[in-house]
Amino acid sequence: MSSSPAKPSELKSIALAEHALDVSAVPRAQPLRFRTKETHLSPAANDVAIHESPSATDDHLAQRLKEVIQNRELTPLFQPIIRMQTGEIIGYEGLIRGPSDSPLHSPLNLFKVARDCNLSVEVEHLCRRITLEKFAELHLPGKLFLNVSPECLIQPDVRHGETLGYIHEVGINPERVIIELTESQPTYDYDLLREAVTHYRAMGFRIAIDDLGEGFSSLRLWSELRPEYVKIDMHFVQGINQDPIKLQFVRSIQEIAEKSGTIVIAEGIETDAELLMIRDLGVAYGQGYKIARPTALPATTISTDLRNLLRHNGVAVYPHEAGRGHKMLTALKLLRSVPSVSPEIQNNRIYEMFNSDPTLEVLPVVSNGTPIGLITRANLIDRFARPYLRELHGKKSCTLFMDANPLITDKNTALHALSQIIVDADRHHLFNGFIITDAGQYLGMGNAHDLMREITQMQINAARYANPLTLLPGNVPIYEHIDRLLENGTPFCACYVDLDHFKPYNDVYGYRKGDDILRLTGKILSGYCDPQRDFVGHIGGDDFIILFQNDDWEERCRTILDVFAAAVPDFYNEEDRKNAGYISEDRRGKKVFHALVTISLGLVKIEPGHYVSHHQIASAMADAKKQAKKILGNSLFIDRRQGPWLNEKTDDDSAQLELIAPLL
């Protein structure tokens, strides 16, 4: 396919495009990769992606690309960036698309062909010029974020004045243009990059780092350049309401940003839950399909539905990590420095070492860094206490009395795995301890006492964060969520859930069956609460907590009572189900009839300003639970009074209490 020669005006346009921004003036010998957000493309647009083989760029595509450049057949799109607390649009990210009827429509294809044709510079400069022109033409409010590669900034440029001249020509203040650095290859010359950024700041531009957490060295760039903005990669935003690791990443970035004076922008927000989570974390700005898709004619205000969602007076429910702490500690935590001996050392020398240090219980035998055995104090001294053994073997190699099959573990072995290894091993390893290595090389020793202490502490800590039986959040997350609700001034309902007649059931049917009922309870509570707005926790034993933000909390409570009442009989034998209970002996040996296990819900309505701490709320819930347990059968007790309970109750108190009839 041929085309007519370019007109002088068109050639001039291309020339101007090459120097529209001094951040884009680079030698053609080193073409740049204009970064685009491929996730903003439809699946159909990506279906025509071109393979990376050289043969993919044929003469037809090369000629078509030249036509695109000559005829300026590029369409700029703009995606709004909003202030998360108010919904105000603070600016737009500029994106680009090629001709819609061409394989070059996708930016991925467009710039791949441009690289193959050595036209990356021309295409990139033209993209920026067209984006700036359209931004000015549409009179869009706020700032314009332009994607630029770091290697582009560090190219020599002698036409600084022309940059400002062009920016003023299209009617945009340089302070409204944000240079969004996106890595397409590793950056190494940080000194030169810092000098370039300083220069462009002096011209009025501001700097943003794109896709934080995804690039080659984005954290290093943040530290070196101190940008005004950082954009968190969408990988860490999407699904943040379900992933505690992503949550912690974003929280950490937000904390660093607050201390460094940087504004955080969260990219890729696509759901209500992600939006509210990002807002609650205090992230300043947001961007993504939930807010608005990229379009050629973007809106200047957000939709009413989105504004109402952002104004929602509530807090997001943070995801939690079940069994927190179990995955963190390894055998390295148990490492003790114990001197090693070589196989050539005589038994007499080993005996002297034990005598000189009463605290020394074992000595590892190491050959060329590799442990081969273990000598224990008890074994050697016992041998030498026998007649003539010291005289016979004192000058022989210490390997004579060593355990040639010691327990050896790598420093990275998880403690719970190490515990199982010791349980499965011979008993003497429990007393001898174990050797800790690093890639097979001796590091030191560990002992069972230290291991038991750490495992016990891990279990205690884990139970505070997540109950090991139901895997629901434990005390610490419960209190943290209550504090967040109080700090946010959110009205909510705090519900204490307790099982009646549960201890006798455990005594008669056994703890395994009792655990099954607890798991059932956790499953029912979680199943009939909204995971995005209602928080379900397990304090321990048969005590649970629900923190409702939904207005239909009473309906949910009634459903929980109904479902629990219908499910519990399955945990009894036929005779006990028929009799609605069973007879067993109490602690005094007296026969007592026990009804089937029932569930009691004690609920307190919490209004802003009436409680100041989770301690007060916990006390109020406990009192409500006591009242609920006084009612026979599955029941709900609601305390509608405002503020902490007082020791002295007036007659008016009774009018504020509501009992829901038990469901038998």
ZAMARGU-4260 file (C-alpha; in steps of 0.2 Angstrom, whole numbers, plus 5000, padded with zeros to 4 digits):
<rodrens>
0) 5000/5000/5000 | 5007/5017/4995 | 5003/5034/5001 | 5006/5052/4994 | 5021/5062/5001
5) 5018/5072/5017 | 5013/5090/5015 | 5025/5103/5022 | 5013/5107/5035 | 5012/5089/5040
10) 5031/5088/5041 | 5031/5103/5052 | 5018/5096/5063 | 5029/5080/5066 | 5044/5090/5069
15) 5035/5101/5082 | 5029/5085/5090 | 5047/5078/5093 | 5051/5093/5104 | 5034/5097/5112
20) 5041/5092/5128 | 5060/5093/5132 | 5057/5077/5143 | 5054/5068/5126 | 5069/5074/5116
25) 5079/5059/5114 | 5091/5052/5101 | 5083/5041/5088 | 5097/5028/5091 | 5088/5024/5108
30) 5070/5022/5105 | 5058/5024/5120 | 5043/5014/5125 | 5028/5025/5128 | 5020/5017/5143
35) 5002/5013/5141 | 4989/5005/5153 | 4984/4989/5143 | 4972/4985/5157 | 4961/4999/5151
40) 4959/4990/5134 | 4944/4979/5130 | 4947/4960/5127 | 4943/4963/5109 | 4957/4976/5107
45) 4970/4964/5114 | 4964/4950/5103 | 4974/4958/5089 | 4991/4958/5099 | 5006/4956/5088
50) 5019/4943/5092 | 5036/4948/5097 | 5045/4940/5082 | 5053/4951/5070 | 5043/4944/5056
55) 5027/4951/5064 | 5030/4969/5058 | 5028/4968/5039 | 5028/4981/5026 | 5009/4984/5027
60) 5010/4988/5045 | 5025/4999/5043 | 5017/5009/5029 | 5001/5010/5040 | 5011/5017/5054
65) 5018/5030/5044 | 5001/5035/5038 | 4995/5036/5056 | 5009/5048/5060 | 5007/5059/5045
70) 4988/5060/5047 | 4988/5061/5066 | 4977/5046/5067 | 4978/5044/5086 | 4964/5047/5099
75) 4968/5053/5116 | 4957/5046/5131 | 4956/5052/5148 | 4953/5043/5164 | 4948/5054/5180
80) 4957/5053/5196 | 4947/5058/5211 | 4949/5064/5229 | 4944/5049/5239 | 4936/5058/5253
85) 4925/5070/5243 | 4924/5063/5225 | 4931/5079/5218 | 4940/5076/5201 | 4958/5082/5203
90) 4964/5077/5186 | 4965/5064/5172 | 4978/5052/5166 | 4981/5054/5147 | 4980/5037/5137
95) 4981/5034/5118 | 4973/5023/5105 | 4977/5020/5087 | 4964/5019/5072 | 4949/5009/5078
100) 4949/4999/5061 | 4967/4994/5062 | 4978/4982/5071 | 4987/4997/5078 | 4972/5002/5088
105) 4980/4994/5103 | 4994/5004/5111 | 5003/4987/5114 | 5003/4984/5095 | 5006/5002/5090
110) 5022/5004/5100 | 5028/4987/5095 | 5027/4991/5077 | 5035/5008/5080 | 5050/5000/5089
115) 5052/4988/5074 | 5051/5002/5062 | 5063/5013/5073 | 5049/5026/5074 | 5046/5025/5093
120) 5052/5043/5096 | 5040/5050/5083 | 5025/5040/5089 | 5028/5045/5107 | 5030/5063/5104
125) 5015/5064/5093 | 5005/5055/5107 | 5010/5068/5120 | 5006/5083/5109 | 4989/5076/5104
130) 4985/5072/5122 | 4990/5090/5128 | 4980/5098/5113 | 4965/5088/5117 | 4966/5091/5136
135) 4967/5110/5133 | 4953/5109/5120 | 4941/5100/5132 | 4945/5113/5146 | 4946/5098/5158
140) 4949/5103/5176 | 4963/5099/5187 | 4980/5091/5182 | 4985/5080/5167 | 4996/5065/5171
145) 5007/5060/5156 | 5017/5044/5156 | 5036/5045/5153 | 5050/5033/5154 | 5064/5037/5167
150) 5077/5034/5153 | 5068/5048/5143 | 5071/5061/5157 | 5090/5058/5157 | 5093/5062/5138
155) 5102/5078/5135 | 5091/5092/5129 | 5095/5110/5124 | 5078/5116/5119 | 5071/5120/5137
160) 5063/5136/5131 | 5053/5128/5117 | 5045/5116/5130 | 5038/5130/5140 | 5033/5140/5124
165) 5023/5125/5118 | 5014/5122/5135 | 5009/5140/5135 | 5004/5140/5117 | 4991/5126/5121
170) 4985/5136/5136 | 4991/5124/5150 | 5001/5130/5165 | 5016/5118/5168 | 5011/5116/5186
175) 4996/5106/5179 | 5006/5093/5170 | 5012/5078/5180 | 5026/5068/5173 | 5022/5050/5177
180) 5037/5040/5177 | 5034/5022/5171 | 5049/5010/5170 | 5050/5000/5154 | 5068/4994/5158
185) 5079/4995/5174 | 5086/5012/5179 | 5104/5013/5185 | 5110/5031/5184 | 5100/5039/5199
190) 5112/5054/5200 | 5108/5059/5182 | 5090/5056/5185 | 5089/5067/5200 | 5097/5081/5191
195) 5084/5079/5177 | 5070/5079/5189 | 5077/5094/5198 | 5077/5103/5181 | 5060/5099/5177
200) 5053/5104/5194 | 5061/5121/5191 | 5051/5122/5175 | 5035/5120/5185 | 5032/5101/5182
205) 5028/5089/5196 | 5033/5071/5197 | 5024/5055/5199 | 5030/5037/5200 | 5018/5025/5191
210) 5014/5007/5196 | 5023/5007/5213 | 5027/4989/5218 | 5027/4983/5200 | 5042/4991/5192
215) 5061/4986/5192 | 5066/4998/5206 | 5050/5009/5210 | 5054/5010/5228 | 5072/5015/5225
220) 5065/5029/5213 | 5054/5035/5227 | 5068/5036/5239 | 5079/5045/5226 | 5067/5057/5218
225) 5055/5061/5232 | 5040/5063/5219 | 5025/5073/5223 | 5014/5058/5219 | 5015/5039/5219
230) 5003/5027/5210 | 5000/5010/5218 | 5000/4996/5206 | 4983/4989/5203 | 4988/4972/5208
235) 4989/4978/5226 | 4972/4987/5225 | 4961/4974/5216 | 4955/4961/5229 | 4962/4971/5244
240) 4946/4968/5254 | 4950/4949/5253 | 4969/4949/5255 | 4978/4954/5271 | 4995/4955/5262
245) 4989/4967/5249 | 4980/4977/5264 | 4997/4978/5273 | 5006/4983/5258 | 4995/4998/5254
250) 4995/5003/5273 | 5014/5003/5273 | 5015/5013/5257 | 5002/5026/5265 | 5012/5027/5281
255) 5028/5031/5271 | 5019/5043/5260 | 5012/5053/5275 | 5030/5054/5282 | 5038/5059/5266
260) 5024/5072/5260 | 5019/5061/5245 | 5002/5060/5239 | 4996/5042/5235 | 4985/5037/5221
265) 4977/5020/5220 | 4975/5013/5203 | 4963/4999/5197 | 4948/5002/5209 | 4934/4991/5202
270) 4922/4987/5216 | 4913/4995/5230 | 4923/4985/5243 | 4939/4991/5235 | 4934/5009/5234
275) 4928/5009/5253 | 4944/5000/5259 | 4955/5012/5250 | 4945/5027/5257 | 4946/5020/5274
280) 4965/5018/5273 | 4967/5036/5271 | 4973/5035/5253 | 4971/5053/5245 | 4967/5049/5227
285) 4959/5035/5217 | 4957/5029/5199 | 4949/5014/5191 | 4934/5007/5182 | 4923/5009/5197
290) 4926/5028/5196 | 4926/5030/5177 | 4933/5021/5162 | 4944/5030/5150 | 4935/5040/5137
295) 4937/5053/5124 | 4925/5065/5132 | 4926/5062/5150 | 4914/5069/5163 | 4920/5083/5175
300) 4910/5077/5190 | 4907/5059/5196 | 4890/5051/5196 | 4878/5053/5210 | 4879/5035/5215
305) 4897/5035/5217 | 4897/5051/5227 | 4884/5043/5239 | 4895/5028/5240 | 4910/5038/5246
310) 4899/5048/5258 | 4893/5031/5266 | 4895/5033/5284 | 4904/5016/5288 | 4920/5007/5288
315) 4926/4993/5277 | 4929/4976/5285 | 4948/4972/5284 | 4953/4955/5279 | 4962/4945/5292
320) 4975/4931/5291 | 4970/4915/5299 | 4983/4908/5311 | 4993/4924/5310 | 5011/4921/5316
325) 5013/4903/5311 | 5021/4906/5294 | 5033/4919/5301 | 5045/4910/5313 | 5058/4897/5307
330) 5072/4887/5316 | 5083/4902/5315 | 5073/4909/5329 | 5080/4895/5340 | 5098/4897/5335
335) 5111/4896/5349 | 5129/4898/5347 | 5138/4881/5352 | 5156/4878/5348 | 5159/4864/5336
340) 5173/4851/5336 | 5182/4842/5322 | 5183/4823/5320 | 5201/4824/5324 | 5199/4830/5342
345) 5202/4817/5355 | 5190/4811/5368 | 5201/4817/5382 | 5199/4835/5375 | 5180/4833/5374
350) 5180/4828/5392 | 5190/4843/5397 | 5178/4854/5388 | 5163/4847/5397 | 5171/4848/5414
355) 5177/4867/5411 | 5159/4872/5406 | 5145/4865/5417 | 5132/4873/5405 | 5138/4864/5390
360) 5127/4849/5386 | 5131/4844/5368 | 5145/4847/5356 | 5142/4845/5337 | 5156/4837/5327
365) 5159/4846/5311 | 5170/4841/5296 | 5173/4855/5283 | 5158/4865/5289 | 5146/4850/5287
370) 5139/4842/5303 | 5142/4823/5305 | 5137/4820/5323 | 5133/4825/5340 | 5142/4821/5357
375) 5132/4823/5373 | 5139/4827/5390 | 5129/4812/5398 | 5135/4799/5386 | 5153/4804/5387
380) 5154/4806/5405 | 5145/4790/5408 | 5157/4780/5397 | 5172/4788/5405 | 5165/4783/5422
385) 5167/4765/5418 | 5184/4757/5423 | 5198/4758/5410 | 5187/4766/5396 | 5196/4783/5398
390) 5213/4775/5397 | 5208/4764/5382 | 5199/4777/5372 | 5204/4794/5379 | 5216/4797/5364
395) 5205/4791/5351 | 5194/4801/5339 | 5179/4809/5347 | 5168/4801/5333 | 5169/4785/5343
400) 5156/4791/5356 | 5146/4803/5345 | 5128/4800/5338 | 5131/4798/5320 | 5113/4802/5316
405) 5109/4818/5324 | 5093/4828/5320 | 5098/4841/5307 | 5087/4855/5301 | 5089/4870/5289
410) 5087/4887/5297 | 5072/4891/5286 | 5062/4876/5292 | 5045/4883/5299 | 5043/4880/5318
415) 5027/4870/5317 | 5036/4859/5304 | 5051/4857/5315 | 5040/4852/5330 | 5032/4838/5319
420) 5049/4832/5314 | 5054/4830/5333 | 5038/4822/5337 | 5041/4809/5324 | 5059/4806/5328
425) 5067/4795/5341 | 5065/4801/5359 | 5083/4804/5362 | 5082/4819/5350 | 5070/4828/5361
430) 5084/4829/5375 | 5099/4830/5363 | 5093/4845/5353 | 5095/4848/5335 | 5108/4855/5323
435) 5104/4870/5313 | 5112/4873/5296 | 5112/4885/5282 | 5113/4876/5265 | 5121/4861/5273
440) 5134/4871/5283 | 5134/4872/5302 | 5126/4887/5310 | 5123/4882/5328 | 5111/4872/5339
445) 5093/4872/5345 | 5084/4863/5359 | 5066/4857/5362 | 5063/4868/5377 | 5065/4884/5366
450) 5055/4876/5352 | 5040/4872/5365 | 5041/4890/5372 | 5040/4898/5354 | 5026/4886/5348
455) 5016/4890/5364 | 5019/4909/5361 | 5014/4907/5343 | 4998/4898/5348 | 4993/4912/5361
460) 4997/4926/5348 | 4988/4917/5334 | 4972/4914/5345 | 4972/4933/5349 | 4971/4936/5330
465) 4961/4921/5324 | 4952/4907/5333 | 4961/4891/5327 | 4944/4881/5327 | 4933/4893/5317
470) 4947/4904/5309 | 4937/4919/5313 | 4946/4935/5319 | 4950/4934/5338 | 4951/4948/5351
475) 4964/4959/5344 | 4955/4962/5327 | 4938/4963/5336 | 4944/4977/5346 | 4953/4986/5332
480) 4937/4985/5322 | 4927/4993/5336 | 4940/5007/5338 | 4939/5011/5319 | 4920/5012/5320
485) 4921/5023/5335 | 4934/5034/5327 | 4924/5036/5311 | 4908/5040/5321 | 4899/5026/5313
490) 4882/5020/5321 | 4882/5001/5322 | 4875/4987/5332 | 4887/4976/5344 | 4880/4959/5346
495) 4887/4946/5359 | 4883/4928/5354 | 4883/4914/5367 | 4878/4896/5367 | 4867/4889/5381
500) 4869/4872/5388 | 4885/4869/5379 | 4896/4863/5393 | 4885/4848/5397 | 4884/4844/5379
505) 4903/4843/5378 | 4903/4832/5394 | 4891/4820/5387 | 4894/4820/5368 | 4913/4824/5369
510) 4924/4839/5364 | 4925/4833/5346 | 4906/4835/5344 | 4906/4851/5353 | 4919/4858/5341
515) 4907/4853/5327 | 4894/4864/5335 | 4906/4878/5337 | 4911/4877/5318 | 4893/4877/5314
520) 4890/4892/5324 | 4904/4901/5315 | 4898/4896/5298 | 4880/4902/5302 | 4885/4919/5309
525) 4897/4922/5294 | 4884/4915/5281 | 4870/4927/5287 | 4881/4943/5289 | 4887/4954/5275
530) 4906/4951/5274 | 4909/4969/5267 | 4899/4978/5281 | 4897/4966/5295 | 4911/4959/5306
535) 4911/4942/5314 | 4923/4937/5327 | 4926/4922/5339 | 4932/4927/5356 | 4935/4909/5362
540) 4925/4894/5367 | 4906/4897/5363 | 4907/4916/5363 | 4906/4926/5347 | 4904/4944/5342
545) 4895/4952/5327 | 4897/4970/5323 | 4883/4975/5311 | 4883/4990/5300 | 4869/4985/5289
550) 4852/4992/5294 | 4843/4975/5292 | 4853/4968/5307 | 4837/4963/5316 | 4831/4952/5301
555) 4849/4944/5300 | 4848/4940/5319 | 4831/4932/5317 | 4837/4922/5303 | 4852/4916/5313
560) 4841/4910/5327 | 4830/4901/5314 | 4844/4892/5305 | 4853/4888/5321 | 4837/4880/5329
565) 4834/4870/5314 | 4852/4863/5313 | 4856/4859/5331 | 4845/4843/5333 | 4856/4834/5320
570) 4870/4834/5333 | 4860/4823/5345 | 4855/4805/5345 | 4837/4800/5340 | 4831/4798/5358
575) 4838/4815/5364 | 4830/4824/5349 | 4813/4816/5353 | 4815/4821/5372 | 4821/4838/5367
580) 4836/4835/5379 | 4844/4822/5390 | 4848/4818/5408 | 4866/4819/5415 | 4874/4821/5432
585) 4881/4837/5437 | 4897/4840/5448 | 4888/4835/5463 | 4882/4818/5455 | 4864/4824/5454
590) 4854/4820/5439 | 4849/4835/5429 | 4839/4837/5413 | 4848/4848/5400 | 4839/4855/5385
595) 4846/4855/5367 | 4859/4868/5364 | 4852/4885/5360 | 4859/4902/5355 | 4857/4919/5364
600) 4860/4935/5356 | 4863/4951/5367 | 4863/4966/5356 | 4868/4985/5360 | 4864/4999/5348
605) 4879/5011/5347 | 4877/5029/5342 | 4891/5041/5338 | 4897/5050/5354 | 4889/5039/5367
610) 4904/5027/5369 | 4922/5031/5369 | 4931/5014/5369 | 4929/4996/5365 | 4930/4992/5384
615) 4914/5001/5387 | 4906/4992/5372 | 4912/4975/5378 | 4905/4978/5395 | 4888/4983/5388
620) 4888/4968/5376 | 4891/4957/5391 | 4877/4964/5401 | 4865/4962/5386 | 4871/4944/5384
625) 4867/4940/5402 | 4849/4947/5399 | 4847/4936/5384 | 4853/4920/5393 | 4839/4922/5405
630) 4826/4919/5391 | 4822/4901/5387 | 4826/4894/5370 | 4834/4903/5355 | 4832/4922/5359
635) 4837/4940/5355 | 4839/4953/5368 | 4841/4971/5362 | 4847/4986/5373 | 4842/5002/5365
640) 4849/5013/5379 | 4862/5026/5374 | 4879/5027/5382 | 4888/5016/5394 | 4878/5006/5407
645) 4877/5014/5424 | 4878/5004/5441 | 4862/5012/5446 | 4847/5009/5434 | 4832/5020/5434
650) 4814/5015/5431 | 4816/5023/5414 | 4829/5010/5409 | 4816/4996/5408 | 4807/5006/5394
655) 4823/5006/5384 | 4825/4987/5384 | 4817/4976/5371 | 4815/4957/5372 | 4813/4947/5357
660) 4802/4932/5360 | 4812/4916/5360 | 4811/4904/5345 | 4808/4886/5352
</rodrens>
